[in-house]
Amino acid sequence: MGIKNFFKNAFADMKADAKAQHEVDKANFAAAKAESKASFQEAKAMGKRETRQKLMQQQRDEQIAKANERIENANARLDNLKSK
């Protein structure tokens, strides 16, 4: 009966692994579905003029902030050199 128990345990393990993999697959499918829906809604929102303008303004504001930071850093370096 050693062989019989071996195969019984092996098939039970395979069944448990298949169930676990099925749960993983369901979770991955739900994640892909949610990401797809979010991408579609973003694309749909970009079709609206107001949304697109807000996004572009945010990007410009970020670029201006980065440029101002670079200017401040450069001025600080110049002040450092002048004080020496």
Secondary structure, DSSP 4 states (H G I P E B T S, - for coil): -HHHHHHHHHHHHHHHHHHHHHHHHHHHHHHHHHHHHHHHHHHHHHTSHHHHHHHHHHHHHHHHHHHHHHHHHHHHHHHHHHH-
